Amino acid sequence: MQGGPKFSHKTRIGNWNEDLELNTIQNTNYQGKKKDGTLPFAKTIAKYQQSYRQVPWSHAEDGNLKWGHQVMVQNAKTDGWLVMDIGDRVPNVEEGYMVTSTGAGQNPGPMTRSIFKLLKEDSVDMFTCDQYIRYGQKLRIEANEVLFRKRLQLCSQ
């Protein structure tokens, strides 16, 4: 239709300014979601704030690891620290998340994504009554319970 009348947001159809009304509705929806914290950006920020929250870690006066200690794990060869990001899912796994390492010299400090709990795997071994972790004992490494709503443990494939 060439040369005919052009419609714009100023054109009133049926005594209504539809574009202006649509913009008002969209702005009201946006402000409501912003107030409730349900915008996609707010969800992302909340996830990162949860991951980077400071948490306590264990300190042993005698320098020995004990069951239940909350520790940071460092690779001696790469000088990187083990960290977990629940935003990175493992493909082709029902529920699995990526664990990676920081770069050399980048110490993240004790935060939810870098603190792991050491738990005894076998209920019976030669050190059953001992609270100390010894070389050769099987252990389970769990992610910090503040990081996610479930217990997450490390595994390799």
DSSP file (Angstrom, degrees, kcal/mol; ACC not computed):
  #  RESIDUE AA STRUCTURE BP1 BP2  ACC     N-H-->O    O-->H-N    N-H-->O    O-->H-N    TCO  KAPPA ALPHA  PHI   PSI    X-CA   Y-CA   Z-CA
    1    1 A M              0   0    0      0, 0.0     2,-0.3     0, 0.0     3,-0.3   0.000 360.0 360.0 360.0  99.7    0.0    0.0    0.0
    2    2 A Q        +     0   0    0      1,-0.2     0, 0.0     0, 0.0     0, 0.0  -0.700 360.0   4.9 -96.0 141.4    2.0    2.9   -1.3
    3    3 A G  S    S+     0   0    0     -2,-0.3    -1,-0.2     1,-0.2     3,-0.1   0.461  96.5 127.3  74.4  -0.5    1.2    6.5   -0.5
    4    4 A G  S    S-     0   0    0     -3,-0.3    -1,-0.2     1,-0.2     2,-0.1  -0.116  72.0 -61.5 -79.7-177.3   -1.5    5.6    1.9
    5    5 A P        -     0   0    0      0, 0.0     2,-0.4     0, 0.0    -1,-0.2  -0.375  51.5-138.4 -66.6 143.2   -1.9    6.8    5.5
    6    6 A K        -     0   0    0     -3,-0.1     2,-0.4    -2,-0.1     0, 0.0  -0.822   9.4-144.2-103.4 141.0    0.9    5.8    7.8
    7    7 A F        +     0   0    0     -2,-0.4     2,-0.2     4,-0.0     5,-0.0  -0.865  25.7 162.7-105.7 140.2    0.3    4.6   11.4
    8    8 A S    >   -     0   0    0     -2,-0.4     3,-1.5     0, 0.0    11,-0.2  -0.797  57.5 -82.4-139.5-176.9    2.6    5.5   14.3
    9    9 A H  T 3  S+     0   0    0      1,-0.3    11,-0.4    -2,-0.2    10,-0.1   0.665 126.9  58.4 -68.1 -13.0    2.4    5.4   18.0
   10   10 A K  T 3  S+     0   0    0      9,-0.1     2,-0.4     2,-0.1    -1,-0.3   0.627  82.7 100.0 -88.3 -13.8    0.7    8.8   17.9
   11   11 A T    <   -     0   0    0     -3,-1.5     2,-0.6     1,-0.0     7,-0.3  -0.598  67.2-145.7 -76.4 125.1   -2.2    7.5   15.7
   12   12 A R        -     0   0    0     -2,-0.4     2,-0.6     5,-0.1     5,-0.2  -0.813  13.2-167.8 -95.1 124.6   -5.2    6.8   17.8
   13   13 A I  B >  S-A   16   0A   0      3,-2.0     3,-1.1    -2,-0.6     5,-0.1  -0.953  75.4  -8.7-113.6 122.4   -7.3    3.9   16.6
   14   14 A G  T 3  S-     0   0    0     -2,-0.6    -1,-0.2     1,-0.3     3,-0.1   0.853 127.5 -61.1  62.5  33.8  -10.7    3.5   18.1
   15   15 A N  T 3  S+     0   0    0      1,-0.2     2,-0.4    -3,-0.2    -1,-0.3   0.717 116.3 108.2  65.5  23.3   -9.9    6.3   20.6
   16   16 A W  B <   -A   13   0A   0     -3,-1.1    -3,-2.0    -5,-0.0     2,-1.0  -0.980  65.3-142.8-129.0 142.8   -7.0    4.3   22.1
   17   17 A N     >  -     0   0    0     -2,-0.4     4,-2.3    -5,-0.2     5,-0.2  -0.808  26.2-178.1-101.2  90.2   -3.3    4.8   21.8
   18   18 A E  H  > S+     0   0    0     -2,-1.0     4,-2.7    -7,-0.3    -1,-0.2   0.869  74.9  50.0 -63.8 -42.0   -2.4    1.1   21.7
   19   19 A D  H  > S+     0   0    0      2,-0.2     4,-2.5     1,-0.2    -1,-0.2   0.919 112.4  47.6 -64.4 -42.1    1.4    1.5   21.5
   20   20 A L  H  > S+     0   0    0    -11,-0.4     4,-2.1     2,-0.2    -2,-0.2   0.908 112.8  49.1 -64.8 -41.3    1.5    3.8   24.5
   21   21 A E  H  X S+     0   0    0     -4,-2.3     4,-2.2     2,-0.2    -2,-0.2   0.902 110.7  50.7 -63.6 -41.7   -0.8    1.4   26.4
   22   22 A L  H  X S+     0   0    0     -4,-2.7     4,-2.7     2,-0.2    -2,-0.2   0.911 110.2  49.6 -62.5 -43.7    1.5   -1.5   25.5
   23   23 A N  H  X S+     0   0    0     -4,-2.5     4,-2.4     1,-0.2    -1,-0.2   0.888 110.2  51.1 -62.4 -39.2    4.6    0.4   26.7
   24   24 A T  H  X S+     0   0    0     -4,-2.1     4,-2.2     2,-0.2    -2,-0.2   0.911 111.5  47.1 -64.2 -42.7    2.8    1.2   29.9
   25   25 A I  H  X S+     0   0    0     -4,-2.2     4,-2.5     2,-0.2    -2,-0.2   0.922 112.9  48.7 -65.1 -45.0    1.9   -2.4   30.5
   26   26 A Q  H  X S+     0   0    0     -4,-2.7     4,-2.5     1,-0.2    -2,-0.2   0.893 111.8  49.4 -62.8 -39.8    5.4   -3.6   29.7
   27   27 A N  H  X S+     0   0    0     -4,-2.4     4,-2.6     2,-0.2    -1,-0.2   0.893 110.7  50.2 -66.6 -39.3    6.9   -1.0   32.0
   28   28 A T  H  X S+     0   0    0     -4,-2.2     4,-2.2     2,-0.2    -2,-0.2   0.917 111.8  48.1 -64.4 -43.2    4.6   -2.1   34.8
   29   29 A N  H  X S+     0   0    0     -4,-2.5     4,-2.4     2,-0.2    -2,-0.2   0.915 112.5  49.3 -61.9 -43.4    5.5   -5.7   34.3
   30   30 A Y  H  X S+     0   0    0     -4,-2.5     4,-2.6     1,-0.2    -2,-0.2   0.933 111.1  48.4 -61.5 -47.2    9.2   -4.8   34.3
   31   31 A Q  H  X S+     0   0    0     -4,-2.6     4,-2.3     1,-0.2    -1,-0.2   0.879 111.5  51.1 -63.4 -37.4    8.9   -2.8   37.5
   32   32 A G  H  X S+     0   0    0     -4,-2.2     4,-2.1     2,-0.2    -1,-0.2   0.928 112.6  44.8 -64.7 -45.2    7.0   -5.6   39.2
   33   33 A K  H  X>S+     0   0    0     -4,-2.4     5,-2.2     2,-0.2     4,-1.2   0.870 112.7  52.4 -66.0 -36.6    9.6   -8.2   38.3
   34   34 A K  H  <5S+     0   0    0     -4,-2.6     3,-0.3    -5,-0.2    -2,-0.2   0.920 110.8  47.1 -64.6 -43.3   12.4   -5.8   39.3
   35   35 A K  H  <5S+     0   0    0     -4,-2.3    -2,-0.2     1,-0.2    -1,-0.2   0.885 115.3  45.6 -65.2 -39.4   10.8   -5.3   42.7
   36   36 A D  H  <5S-     0   0    0     -4,-2.1    -1,-0.2    -5,-0.2    -2,-0.2   0.631 108.9-123.6 -79.2 -14.3   10.3   -9.1   43.2
   37   37 A G  T  <5S+     0   0    0     -4,-1.2    -3,-0.2    -3,-0.3    -4,-0.1   0.777  74.3 125.1  77.0  26.6   13.8   -9.9   42.0
   38   38 A T      < +     0   0    0     -5,-2.2    -4,-0.2    -6,-0.2    -5,-0.1   0.285  30.6 118.6-103.9  10.0   12.6  -12.2   39.3
   39   39 A L  S  > S-     0   0    0     -6,-0.7     4,-2.0     1,-0.1     3,-0.2  -0.481  75.7-118.3 -68.8 147.4   14.4  -10.5   36.4
   40   40 A P  H  > S+     0   0    0      0, 0.0     4,-2.0     0, 0.0     5,-0.1   0.880 115.9  51.9 -55.3 -38.8   16.9  -12.9   34.6
   41   41 A F  H  > S+     0   0    0      1,-0.2     4,-2.6     2,-0.2     5,-0.2   0.901 107.2  52.1 -65.0 -40.3   19.7  -10.5   35.5
   42   42 A A  H  > S+     0   0    0      1,-0.2     4,-2.4     2,-0.2    -1,-0.2   0.872 108.2  51.7 -64.8 -36.5   18.7  -10.5   39.2
   43   43 A K  H  X S+     0   0    0     -4,-2.0     4,-2.1     2,-0.2    -1,-0.2   0.908 110.7  48.3 -65.1 -41.1   18.7  -14.3   39.2
   44   44 A T  H  X S+     0   0    0     -4,-2.0     4,-2.2     2,-0.2    -2,-0.2   0.925 112.0  48.4 -64.4 -45.3   22.2  -14.3   37.8
   45   45 A I  H  X S+     0   0    0     -4,-2.6     4,-2.7     1,-0.2    -2,-0.2   0.911 110.5  51.6 -61.5 -42.6   23.4  -11.8   40.3
   46   46 A A  H  X S+     0   0    0     -4,-2.4     4,-2.0     1,-0.2    -1,-0.2   0.890 108.8  51.6 -62.3 -39.3   21.9  -13.8   43.2
   47   47 A K  H  X S+     0   0    0     -4,-2.1     4,-2.0     2,-0.2    -1,-0.2   0.925 112.8  44.4 -63.6 -44.6   23.6  -17.0   42.0
   48   48 A Y  H  X S+     0   0    0     -4,-2.2     4,-2.0     2,-0.2    -2,-0.2   0.874 110.6  53.8 -69.8 -36.5   27.0  -15.2   41.9
   49   49 A Q  H  < S+     0   0    0     -4,-2.7    -1,-0.2     1,-0.2    -2,-0.2   0.894 110.0  49.0 -63.1 -37.5   26.5  -13.6   45.2
   50   50 A Q  H >< S+     0   0    0     -4,-2.0     3,-0.9    -5,-0.2    62,-0.3   0.905 112.0  48.6 -66.2 -41.5   25.7  -17.0   46.7
   51   51 A S  H 3< S+     0   0    0     -4,-2.0    62,-1.6     1,-0.2    -2,-0.2   0.802 114.5  44.4 -69.6 -29.4   28.9  -18.5   45.1
   52   52 A Y  T 3< S+     0   0    0     -4,-2.0    -1,-0.2    60,-0.2     2,-0.2   0.219  81.6 126.8-103.7  14.6   31.2  -15.8   46.3
   53   53 A R    <   -     0   0    0     -3,-0.9    59,-1.9    -4,-0.2     2,-0.2  -0.514  65.9-112.6 -72.5 137.7   29.9  -15.5   49.9
   54   54 A Q  B     -B  111   0B   0     57,-0.2    57,-0.3    -2,-0.2    -1,-0.1  -0.516  40.4-179.3 -71.2 134.9   32.6  -15.8   52.6
   55   55 A V        -     0   0    0     55,-1.8     2,-0.1    -2,-0.2    89,-0.0  -0.934  30.0 -99.2-132.4 156.5   32.3  -19.0   54.6
   56   56 A P        -     0   0    0      0, 0.0     2,-0.3     0, 0.0    55,-0.0  -0.409  35.0-163.8 -73.8 153.0   34.4  -20.4   57.5
   57   57 A W        -     0   0    0     -2,-0.1     2,-0.2    53,-0.0    14,-0.2  -0.876  25.6 -92.4-130.8 166.8   37.0  -23.0   57.0
   58   58 A S        -     0   0    0     12,-3.0     2,-0.4    -2,-0.3    11,-0.0  -0.498  29.4-169.7 -85.9 146.4   38.8  -25.3   59.3
   59   59 A H        -     0   0    0     -2,-0.2     2,-0.6    12,-0.1     3,-0.1  -0.986   8.7-155.5-132.7 124.0   42.1  -24.6   61.1
   60   60 A A    >   -     0   0    0     -2,-0.4     3,-0.8     1,-0.1     5,-0.0  -0.876   7.8-154.7-102.1 123.6   43.9  -27.3   62.9
   61   61 A E  T 3  S+     0   0    0     -2,-0.6    -1,-0.1     1,-0.2     0, 0.0   0.865  98.9  46.7 -61.3 -36.7   46.3  -26.2   65.7
   62   62 A D  T 3  S-     0   0    0      2,-0.2    -1,-0.2    -3,-0.1     3,-0.1   0.534 111.9-119.7 -86.1  -5.7   48.3  -29.4   65.3
   63   63 A G  S <  S+     0   0    0     -3,-0.8     2,-0.3     1,-0.3    -2,-0.1   0.558  71.3 125.9  82.3   8.2   48.4  -29.2   61.5
   64   64 A N        -     0   0    0      1,-0.0    -1,-0.3    68,-0.0     2,-0.3  -0.804  61.1-119.8-103.9 142.6   46.7  -32.5   60.9
   65   65 A L        -     0   0    0     -2,-0.3    68,-2.4    68,-0.3     2,-0.3  -0.576  31.3-167.6 -77.1 139.9   43.5  -33.0   58.7
   66   66 A K  B >   -C  132   0C   0     66,-0.3     3,-1.8    -2,-0.3    66,-0.2  -0.880  32.9 -85.9-124.8 158.7   40.5  -34.4   60.5
   67   67 A W  T 3  S+     0   0    0     64,-2.0    52,-0.2    -2,-0.3    72,-0.0  -0.401 114.8  26.1 -62.4 135.4   37.2  -35.8   59.3
   68   68 A G  T 3  S+     0   0    0     50,-3.7    -1,-0.3     1,-0.3    51,-0.1   0.373  84.7 147.9  91.3  -4.1   34.7  -33.0   58.7
   69   69 A H    <   -     0   0    0     -3,-1.8    49,-2.1    49,-0.2     2,-0.6  -0.363  45.9-136.0 -64.0 143.2   37.3  -30.3   58.1
   70   70 A Q  E     +D  117   0D   0     47,-0.2   -12,-3.0    45,-0.0     2,-0.3  -0.914  40.7 168.7 -99.0 116.0   36.3  -27.6   55.6
   71   71 A V  E     -D  116   0D   0     45,-3.3    45,-3.1    -2,-0.6     2,-0.4  -0.831  39.0-126.9-130.7 162.1   39.3  -27.0   53.4
   72   72 A M        -     0   0    0     -2,-0.3     2,-0.5    43,-0.2    43,-0.1  -0.904  29.7-142.2-103.0 141.3   40.5  -25.4   50.3
   73   73 A V        -     0   0    0     41,-0.4     9,-3.0    -2,-0.4     2,-0.4  -0.909  17.5-172.5-112.2 128.5   42.3  -27.7   47.8
   74   74 A Q  B     -G   81   0E   0     -2,-0.5     2,-0.6     7,-0.2     7,-0.2  -0.953  23.3-131.0-122.6 139.4   45.3  -26.6   45.8
   75   75 A N     >  -     0   0    0      5,-2.7     4,-2.0    -2,-0.4     5,-0.4  -0.783  14.4-154.5 -85.1 120.3   47.2  -28.4   43.0
   76   76 A A  T  4 S+     0   0    0     -2,-0.6    -1,-0.2     1,-0.2     0, 0.0   0.816  90.5  48.7 -67.1 -30.7   50.9  -28.2   43.9
   77   77 A K  T  4 S+     0   0    0      1,-0.1    -1,-0.2     3,-0.1    -2,-0.0   0.936 123.6  27.3 -77.3 -46.5   52.0  -28.5   40.2
   78   78 A T  T  4 S-     0   0    0      2,-0.1    -2,-0.2    25,-0.0    -1,-0.1   0.619  94.1-135.1 -91.4 -13.3   49.7  -25.8   38.7
   79   79 A D     <  +     0   0    0     -4,-2.0    26,-1.2     1,-0.2     2,-0.2   0.703  60.0 136.2  65.1  21.0   49.4  -23.7   41.8
   80   80 A G        -     0   0    0     -5,-0.4    -5,-2.7    24,-0.2     2,-0.4  -0.674  52.0-127.7 -99.4 155.5   45.7  -23.4   41.1
   81   81 A W  B     -G   74   0E   0     25,-0.4    21,-2.1    22,-0.3     2,-0.3  -0.817  24.8-113.3-102.8 140.7   42.8  -23.7   43.7
   82   82 A L  E     +H  101   0F   0     -9,-3.0    -9,-0.4    -2,-0.4     2,-0.3  -0.567  42.9 173.0 -73.3 128.1   39.9  -26.1   43.2
   83   83 A V  E     -H  100   0F   0     17,-2.9    17,-2.7    -2,-0.3     2,-0.4  -0.962  20.6-145.5-136.9 154.3   36.6  -24.2   42.7
   84   84 A M  E     -H   99   0F   0     29,-2.2     2,-0.5    -2,-0.3    15,-0.2  -0.955   6.0-166.2-123.4 138.9   33.1  -25.3   41.8
   85   85 A D  E >   -H   98   0F   0     13,-1.9     3,-1.4    -2,-0.4    13,-0.6  -0.954   8.4-165.2-126.4 112.7   30.5  -23.4   39.7
   86   86 A I  E 3  S+     0   0F   0     -2,-0.5    -1,-0.1     1,-0.3    10,-0.1   0.543  87.0  70.7 -75.5  -3.4   26.9  -24.6   39.8
   87   87 A G  E 3  S+     0   0F   0      1,-0.1     2,-0.8    11,-0.1    -1,-0.3   0.705  87.2  71.2 -80.3 -20.4   26.2  -22.5   36.7
   88   88 A D  E <  S-     0   0F   0     -3,-1.4    10,-2.9    10,-0.2     2,-0.2  -0.854  73.8-163.6-100.5 106.4   28.3  -24.9   34.6
   89   89 A R  E     -H   97   0F   0     -2,-0.8     8,-0.3     8,-0.2    -2,-0.0  -0.615  23.0-115.8 -88.7 148.4   26.5  -28.2   34.1
   90   90 A V    >   -     0   0    0      6,-2.7     3,-1.0    -2,-0.2     6,-0.2  -0.714  37.6-118.7 -80.1 126.3   28.2  -31.3   32.9
   91   91 A P  T 3  S+     0   0    0      0, 0.0     3,-0.1     0, 0.0    -1,-0.1  -0.345  90.8  15.7 -67.7 148.1   26.6  -32.3   29.6
   92   92 A N  T 3  S+     0   0    0      1,-0.2     2,-0.4     2,-0.1     3,-0.1   0.688 101.1 109.2  64.7  22.9   24.9  -35.7   29.3
   93   93 A V  S <  S-     0   0    0     -3,-1.0     3,-0.4     1,-0.1    -1,-0.2  -0.989  70.6-133.4-127.3 138.0   24.6  -36.1   33.1
   94   94 A E  S    S-     0   0    0     -2,-0.4     2,-0.3     1,-0.3    -1,-0.1   0.947  95.3  -3.0 -56.6 -53.2   21.4  -35.9   35.0
   95   95 A E  S    S+     0   0    0     -3,-0.1     2,-0.3     2,-0.0    -1,-0.3  -0.811  89.1 132.6-143.8 102.5   22.8  -33.6   37.7
   96   96 A G        -     0   0    0     -3,-0.4    -6,-2.7    -2,-0.3     2,-0.3  -0.993  30.6-158.7-149.5 144.1   26.5  -32.7   37.5
   97   97 A Y  E     -H   89   0F   0     -2,-0.3    -8,-0.2    -8,-0.3     2,-0.2  -0.905  27.1-100.7-127.8 152.7   28.4  -29.5   37.8
   98   98 A M  E     -H   85   0F   0    -10,-2.9   -13,-1.9   -13,-0.6     2,-0.4  -0.452  26.1-165.6 -75.8 139.7   31.8  -28.4   36.6
   99   99 A V  E     +H   84   0F   0    -15,-0.2   -15,-0.2    -2,-0.2     2,-0.2  -0.993  21.9 160.9-120.2 132.5   34.8  -28.3   39.0
  100  100 A T  E     -H   83   0F   0    -17,-2.7   -17,-2.9    -2,-0.4     2,-0.4  -0.702  32.9-106.9-138.7-172.4   37.8  -26.4   37.8
  101  101 A S  E     -H   82   0F   0    -19,-0.2   -19,-0.2    -2,-0.2     3,-0.1  -0.922  24.4-122.4-124.3 148.1   41.0  -24.7   39.0
  102  102 A T        -     0   0    0    -21,-2.1     3,-0.1    -2,-0.4     5,-0.1  -0.319  43.4 -89.0 -75.8 170.5   41.9  -21.1   39.2
  103  103 A G    >   -     0   0    0      1,-0.2     3,-2.0   -23,-0.1   -22,-0.3  -0.282  61.2 -68.6 -73.9 167.8   45.0  -19.8   37.5
  104  104 A A  T 3  S+     0   0    0      1,-0.3   -24,-0.2   -24,-0.1    -1,-0.2  -0.353 121.8   9.0 -59.5 129.9   48.4  -19.9   39.1
  105  105 A G  T 3  S+     0   0    0    -26,-1.2     2,-1.1     1,-0.2    -1,-0.3   0.484  92.5 122.7  79.9   2.4   48.6  -17.4   41.9
  106  106 A Q    <   -     0   0    0     -3,-2.0   -25,-0.4   -27,-0.2    -1,-0.2  -0.738  39.9-174.8 -99.3  87.0   44.8  -16.6   42.0
  107  107 A N        -     0   0    0     -2,-1.1   -27,-0.0     1,-0.2    -3,-0.0  -0.731  10.8-165.8 -84.2 114.2   43.8  -17.5   45.5
  108  108 A P        -     0   0    0      0, 0.0    -1,-0.2     0, 0.0     6,-0.1   0.700  31.4-138.2 -74.2 -17.4   40.0  -17.1   45.7
  109  109 A G        -     0   0    0      5,-0.1     2,-1.5     1,-0.1     5,-0.1  -0.133  47.0 -36.6  80.3 174.7   40.0  -17.2   49.5
  110  110 A P  S    S+     0   0    0      0, 0.0   -55,-1.8     0, 0.0     2,-0.3  -0.545  84.9 140.4 -76.9  91.9   37.5  -19.1   51.6
  111  111 A M  B >>  -B   54   0B   0     -2,-1.5     3,-1.9   -57,-0.3     4,-1.0  -0.816  67.0 -94.0-126.4 169.0   34.2  -18.7   49.7
  112  112 A T  T 34 S+     0   0    0    -59,-1.9    32,-0.6     1,-0.3     3,-0.3   0.813 122.2  49.7 -56.2 -34.5   31.3  -21.1   49.1
  113  113 A R  T 34 S+     0   0    0    -62,-1.6   -29,-2.2     1,-0.2    -1,-0.3   0.594 115.4  42.2 -83.0  -9.1   32.7  -22.2   45.7
  114  114 A S  T <4 S+     0   0    0     -3,-1.9     2,-0.5   -31,-0.2   -41,-0.4   0.422  92.9  88.5-117.5   0.7   36.2  -23.0   47.0
  115  115 A I     <  -     0   0    0     -4,-1.0    29,-1.0    -3,-0.3     2,-0.3  -0.877  53.2-176.0-103.8 130.6   35.6  -24.7   50.4
  116  116 A F  E     -DE  71 143D   0    -45,-3.1   -45,-3.3    -2,-0.5     2,-0.4  -0.932  19.5-131.2-126.1 148.3   35.1  -28.5   50.4
  117  117 A K  E     -DE  70 142D   0     25,-2.6    25,-2.5    -2,-0.3     2,-0.6  -0.833  14.2-140.3-103.2 135.5   34.3  -30.8   53.3
  118  118 A L  E     + E   0 141D   0    -49,-2.1   -50,-3.7    -2,-0.4     2,-0.3  -0.846  26.7 177.9 -97.9 121.4   36.3  -34.0   53.9
  119  119 A L  E     - E   0 140D   0     21,-2.8    21,-3.2    -2,-0.6     2,-0.3  -0.913  33.9-105.1-125.7 150.7   34.2  -37.1   54.9
  120  120 A K  E     - E   0 139D   0     -2,-0.3    19,-0.2    19,-0.2     3,-0.1  -0.565  25.9-167.3 -74.6 130.2   35.1  -40.7   55.7
  121  121 A E  S    S+     0   0    0     17,-1.7     2,-0.4    -2,-0.3    18,-0.2   0.929  71.9  49.4 -84.4 -51.3   34.1  -43.0   52.9
  122  122 A D        -     0   0    0     16,-0.6    -1,-0.1     1,-0.1     3,-0.1  -0.756  65.2-154.8 -93.7 133.5   34.4  -46.4   54.6
  123  123 A S  S    S+     0   0    0     -2,-0.4     2,-0.5     1,-0.2    -1,-0.1   0.776  86.5  45.2 -75.3 -24.1   32.8  -46.9   58.0
  124  124 A V        +     0   0    0     -3,-0.0     2,-0.3     3,-0.0    -1,-0.2  -0.972  69.9 129.1-125.0 120.8   35.3  -49.6   58.9
  125  125 A D  S >  S-     0   0    0     -2,-0.5     3,-1.2    -3,-0.1    12,-0.0  -0.874  72.7 -81.0-149.8-175.6   39.0  -49.3   58.2
  126  126 A M  T 3  S+     0   0    0      1,-0.3     3,-0.2    -2,-0.3    11,-0.0   0.623 128.4  47.5 -71.7  -9.5   42.2  -49.9   60.3
  127  127 A F  T >  S+     0   0    0      1,-0.1     3,-1.9     3,-0.1    -1,-0.3  -0.181  70.4 139.9-117.8  39.8   41.8  -46.4   61.8
  128  128 A T  T <  S+     0   0    0     -3,-1.2    -1,-0.1     1,-0.3    -2,-0.1   0.822  73.9  42.3 -58.6 -36.7   38.1  -46.6   62.8
  129  129 A C  T 3  S+     0   0    0     -3,-0.2     2,-0.3     2,-0.0    -1,-0.3   0.403  96.2  99.2 -92.2   5.3   38.4  -44.9   66.1
  130  130 A D    <   -     0   0    0     -3,-1.9    -3,-0.1     1,-0.1   -64,-0.0  -0.733  57.1-158.7 -96.5 139.3   40.8  -42.2   64.9
  131  131 A Q        +     0   0    0     -2,-0.3   -64,-2.0   -65,-0.1     2,-0.2   0.515  66.2  95.0 -90.1  -6.8   39.6  -38.7   63.9
  132  132 A Y  B    S-C   66   0C   0    -66,-0.2     2,-0.5    -5,-0.1   -66,-0.3  -0.605  75.4-124.5 -90.8 146.4   42.6  -38.0   61.7
  133  133 A I        -     0   0    0    -68,-2.4     2,-0.3    -2,-0.2   -68,-0.3  -0.759  32.9-166.2 -86.3 130.0   42.8  -38.5   58.0
  134  134 A R    >   -     0   0    0     -2,-0.5     3,-1.9     1,-0.0     2,-0.1  -0.850  30.7 -87.2-119.8 154.3   45.7  -40.8   57.0
  135  135 A Y  T 3  S+     0   0    0     -2,-0.3     3,-0.1     1,-0.2    -1,-0.0  -0.346 113.8  24.3 -57.3 130.9   47.4  -41.5   53.7
  136  136 A G  T 3  S+     0   0    0      1,-0.4    -1,-0.2    -2,-0.1     2,-0.2   0.193  88.8 126.2  97.2 -15.6   45.6  -44.4   51.9
  137  137 A Q    <   -     0   0    0     -3,-1.9    -1,-0.4     1,-0.1     2,-0.4  -0.509  64.0-117.4 -74.6 145.1   42.2  -43.9   53.6
  138  138 A K        +     0   0    0     -2,-0.2   -17,-1.7    -3,-0.1   -16,-0.6  -0.661  40.5 177.8 -81.2 135.2   39.2  -43.5   51.3
  139  139 A L  E     -E  120   0D   0     -2,-0.4     2,-0.4   -19,-0.2   -19,-0.2  -0.938  25.6-135.4-136.8 160.7   37.5  -40.2   51.6
  140  140 A R  E     -E  119   0D   0    -21,-3.2   -21,-2.8    -2,-0.3     2,-0.6  -0.952  14.4-150.8-115.6 134.4   34.6  -38.3   50.1
  141  141 A I  E     -E  118   0D   0     -2,-0.4    13,-3.0    13,-0.3     2,-0.3  -0.928  17.3-170.6-108.6 119.3   35.0  -34.7   49.1
  142  142 A E  E     -EF 117 153D   0    -25,-2.5   -25,-2.6    -2,-0.6    11,-0.3  -0.815  23.7-113.7-110.2 148.9   31.7  -32.7   49.3
  143  143 A A  E     -E  116   0D   0      9,-3.3     9,-0.3    -2,-0.3   -27,-0.2  -0.356  53.2 -77.8 -70.2 159.0   31.0  -29.2   48.1
  144  144 A N    >>  -     0   0    0    -29,-1.0     3,-1.4   -32,-0.6     4,-0.6  -0.366  37.4-132.6 -59.9 134.3   30.2  -26.6   50.7
  145  145 A E  T 34 S+     0   0    0      1,-0.3     3,-0.2     2,-0.2    -1,-0.2   0.685 103.9  62.1 -66.9 -17.7   26.6  -27.0   51.9
  146  146 A V  T 34 S+     0   0    0      1,-0.2    -1,-0.3   -34,-0.1   -34,-0.1   0.745  93.3  66.2 -76.1 -23.6   25.9  -23.3   51.5
  147  147 A L  T <4 S+     0   0    0     -3,-1.4     2,-0.3   -35,-0.2    -1,-0.2   0.854 111.9  11.6 -68.6 -37.5   26.6  -23.5   47.7
  148  148 A F  S  < S-     0   0    0     -4,-0.6    -1,-0.1     2,-0.2     4,-0.1  -0.940  71.1-115.2-144.3 160.5   23.6  -25.7   46.7
  149  149 A R  S    S+     0   0    0     -2,-0.3     2,-0.3     2,-0.1    -4,-0.1   0.607  98.8  48.5 -74.5 -12.3   20.4  -27.0   48.2
  150  150 A K  S    S-     0   0    0      0, 0.0     2,-0.5     0, 0.0    -2,-0.2  -0.763  97.5 -91.3-120.5 167.7   21.6  -30.6   48.0
  151  151 A R        -     0   0    0     -2,-0.3     2,-0.4    -9,-0.0    -7,-0.1  -0.712  43.8-168.9 -78.0 125.5   24.7  -32.5   49.0
  152  152 A L        -     0   0    0     -2,-0.5    -9,-3.3    -9,-0.3     2,-0.3  -0.965   2.7-170.6-117.0 132.3   27.1  -32.5   46.1
  153  153 A Q  B     -F  142   0D   0     -2,-0.4   -11,-0.3   -11,-0.3     2,-0.2  -0.915  25.4-107.2-124.1 152.4   30.2  -34.7   46.1
  154  154 A L        +     0   0    0    -13,-3.0   -13,-0.3    -2,-0.3     2,-0.3  -0.482  41.3 164.8 -75.5 142.5   33.2  -34.8   43.7
  155  155 A C        -     0   0    0     -2,-0.2     2,-0.3   -15,-0.1   -15,-0.0  -0.972  23.5-140.2-148.3 161.1   33.6  -37.7   41.3
  156  156 A S              0   0    0     -2,-0.3    -2,-0.0     1,-0.1     0, 0.0  -0.888 360.0 360.0-122.3 156.3   35.7  -38.4   38.3
  157  157 A Q              0   0    0     -2,-0.3    -1,-0.1     0, 0.0     0, 0.0   0.388 360.0 360.0-114.2 360.0   34.8  -40.1   35.1
